[in-house]
Amino acid sequence: WNHRVQKFTKEGKPLTMWGQYGQPLPDDPKSKGYFWGPRGIAVDSRGSVFVADTGNKRIVVFDADGKYVTEFGTPGLDPGQFDEPVGVAVAEDGTVFVTDAWNQRVQSFMPDESGTYYFPLQQWDVEAWSGLNNNVQSLDNKPLLAVGPDKHVFITDPEGYRVIEFTDSGQFVRAWGDYGVGANEIGLAAGVTVDPSGFIWV
C-alpha cells in the first residue's frame, strides 16, 4: 500500500525504489510508473522486472534500475485484458503467466523480438477465486503463481486452501491442500514459488 517497488542487495541494504499512487495518463509520461495496489512481481533472466499493477488492470515492465520499458493489459474480458491481475511469473523462455483473478482464469503472453510488445498466447479458466461474499469481492482471495523449470504453472487458491498445478497449455495436473494446520493442510495460501530443484514452496 505504499504503491511502489523496492530493490535491496542480497544482504538487505536498500538500493532504489520507484512508483507512487495513481493512474497512468496518456499525456503524462511520468505517470507510466504510477501504481494502484500492485501485487505480484517477477524478474526474468535479463533482469527485467514485471509488476502486476492490480488496480490499474495491467502488467508493467521495468529494467533493473526501475526505468519504464513497456506495459500490457487493459480492463476487460477479452484475451489480453484483465480484471484484477494479481500474480505474475516468467518462464525461462520468456513466457509470462498472469493470474486474472476476477475473470477466473490464467493468461500467458509472449514478447515480440523487440521485447516491448507482449501478445496473448493462451488462456484457461480456473474453478476458483469466486471472491464474492454478500456481493463484495474478497480481500483475501488474491491468487499468486509460479512456473517451474518444466513450465508447469502452480497457482494458489487462497480461500480454497489449496495449490493447483497445470501444464503451460492449461491442462490440469493436480491439486493439493485442505484447511488446517497439518503437514498436508494450508490456511490461506498467500504465495508460491518453485526452486531450481523443482521443490514447491507455499
C-alpha positions in Angstrom: 0.0 0.0 0.0 3.0 2.3 -0.5 2.3 1.7 -4.2 6.0 1.2 -5.1 8.7 -1.3 -5.8 11.8 -1.5 -3.6 15.1 -3.1 -4.5 17.6 -4.4 -2.0 21.0 -6.1 -2.0 21.2 -9.7 -1.0 22.2 -8.5 2.4 19.0 -6.4 2.7 20.6 -3.0 2.0 18.2 -0.6 0.2 19.3 0.2 -3.4 16.5 2.0 -5.0 12.7 2.3 -5.2 10.1 3.6 -7.7 6.4 4.2 -8.0 3.7 6.2 -6.4 -0.1 6.0 -6.1 -2.1 7.0 -9.2 -3.4 6.0 -12.6 -1.4 6.4 -15.8 -2.4 9.2 -18.1 -1.8 9.1 -21.9 -0.5 12.7 -21.9 1.8 12.3 -18.8 4.9 10.1 -19.4 5.8 10.4 -15.7 2.6 8.7 -14.7 3.5 5.4 -16.5 5.1 4.3 -13.3 2.1 5.0 -11.1 0.6 2.0 -9.3 -2.7 1.2 -7.7 -2.2 -1.6 -5.2 0.5 -3.6 -7.0 0.6 -7.3 -6.0 2.8 -9.8 -7.9 6.4 -9.2 -9.0 8.8 -11.3 -11.1 12.2 -10.9 -12.7 13.2 -12.6 -15.9 16.6 -13.9 -17.0 17.6 -10.4 -18.5 16.8 -8.6 -15.2 13.5 -7.1 -16.4 11.0 -6.5 -13.6 7.4 -7.4 -14.1 4.8 -5.8 -11.8 1.2 -6.8 -11.6 -0.4 -3.3 -11.2 -3.6 -4.8 -9.9 -5.9 -1.8 -9.6 -4.8 -0.4 -12.9 -5.5 -3.7 -14.7 -2.1 -4.1 -16.3 1.3 -5.7 -16.1 4.2 -3.1 -16.2 7.7 -3.9 -17.2 10.8 -2.0 -15.9 14.5 -2.5 -16.3 16.6 -3.5 -13.3 17.0 0.2 -12.3 13.3 1.0 -12.4 13.2 2.6 -15.8 9.8 2.1 -17.5 10.1 -0.3 -20.5 6.5 -1.2 -21.5 3.2 -2.5 -20.3 0.4 -4.7 -21.4 -3.3 -5.3 -20.5 -6.4 -3.2 -20.3 -9.6 -3.7 -18.3 -12.0 -6.2 -19.8 -12.8 -9.9 -20.5 -11.1 -10.4 -23.9 -7.7 -12.1 -24.3 -5.0 -9.6 -23.2 -7.4 -7.8 -20.9 -7.6 -8.2 -17.1 -10.0 -7.8 -14.1 -7.7 -7.9 -11.1 -4.4 -9.2 -12.3 -2.6 -10.4 -9.2 0.2 -12.9 -9.8 2.9 -12.8 -12.5 5.6 -15.2 -13.3 8.1 -15.6 -16.2 9.3 -18.9 -17.6 12.9 -19.4 -18.8 11.8 -19.0 -22.4 10.2 -15.6 -21.7 6.6 -16.7 -21.5 4.7 -14.5 -18.9 1.9 -16.0 -16.9 -0.7 -13.9 -15.1 -3.5 -14.8 -12.6 -6.5 -12.8 -13.9 -8.4 -13.2 -10.6 -12.0 -11.9 -11.2 -12.0 -13.2 -14.7 -11.2 -16.6 -13.1 -8.5 -17.6 -15.5 -4.8 -17.7 -16.2 -3.4 -16.0 -19.2 0.0 -16.4 -20.9 1.9 -13.9 -23.0 4.9 -13.9 -25.3 7.1 -10.9 -26.2 8.0 -10.0 -29.7 11.6 -9.6 -30.8 11.8 -6.1 -29.5 10.6 -7.1 -26.1 8.3 -4.2 -25.9 5.1 -5.8 -27.1 3.5 -8.8 -25.4 0.8 -10.7 -27.3 -1.7 -13.0 -25.7 -0.7 -16.6 -26.1 -3.1 -18.8 -24.2 -5.8 -18.6 -21.5 -7.6 -21.1 -19.4 -10.4 -21.0 -16.9 -9.9 -21.8 -13.2 -12.6 -23.1 -10.9 -11.5 -20.8 -8.1 -11.4 -17.2 -6.9 -15.1 -16.5 -7.0 -14.2 -14.0 -4.3 -17.7 -12.8 -3.6 -19.3 -12.7 -0.1 -22.5 -10.8 0.0 -21.6 -9.4 -3.4 -18.4 -7.9 -2.0 -15.1 -9.0 -3.6 -12.8 -10.8 -1.1 -9.6 -9.0 0.0 -8.0 -12.4 0.9 -8.6 -14.2 -2.4 -5.6 -12.8 -4.2 -4.1 -15.7 -6.2 -0.3 -15.8 -6.9 1.5 -18.2 -9.1 4.9 -19.6 -10.0 6.3 -21.5 -13.0 8.7 -24.4 -12.8 11.6 -25.5 -15.0 9.3 -27.7 -17.0 6.9 -24.7 -17.5 4.3 -26.3 -15.2 2.2 -23.5 -13.6 1.4 -23.5 -9.9 -1.4 -21.2 -8.7 -2.7 -20.5 -5.2 -6.4 -20.8 -4.4 -6.4 -18.9 -1.1 -9.9 -19.4 0.0 -9.9 -22.9 -1.4 -6.9 -23.7 0.9 -5.0 -25.4 -1.9 -2.5 -25.1 -4.7 -3.4 -26.2 -8.3 -0.9 -27.3 -10.9 -1.3 -27.0 -14.7 0.8 -27.5 -17.7 1.8 -24.4 -19.6 -1.2 -25.0 -22.0 -3.7 -25.1 -19.2 -4.1 -28.9 -18.8 -5.0 -29.8 -15.2 -2.3 -31.8 -13.5 -3.3 -32.0 -9.8 -4.4 -30.0 -6.7 -3.5 -30.4 -3.1 -4.3 -28.9 0.3 -7.2 -28.6 2.7 -7.9 -26.2 5.5 -5.9 -26.8 8.7 -2.5 -26.8 10.3 -1.3 -30.3 9.5 1.6 -31.1 7.1 -0.8 -31.5 4.2 -3.1 -28.6 5.1 -3.0 -24.8 4.4 -4.5 -21.7 6.0 -4.6 -19.1 3.2 -2.0 -19.9 0.5 -0.6 -16.4 0.1 2.4 -17.2 -2.1 4.1 -20.0 -4.1 7.5 -20.5 -5.7 9.5 -23.3 -7.3 13.2 -23.7 -6.6 15.8 -24.9 -9.1 15.4 -28.5 -7.9 11.7 -28.5 -8.6 10.6 -28.3 -4.9 7.4 -26.2 -4.5 7.3 -23.7 -1.6 4.0 -22.4 -0.3 
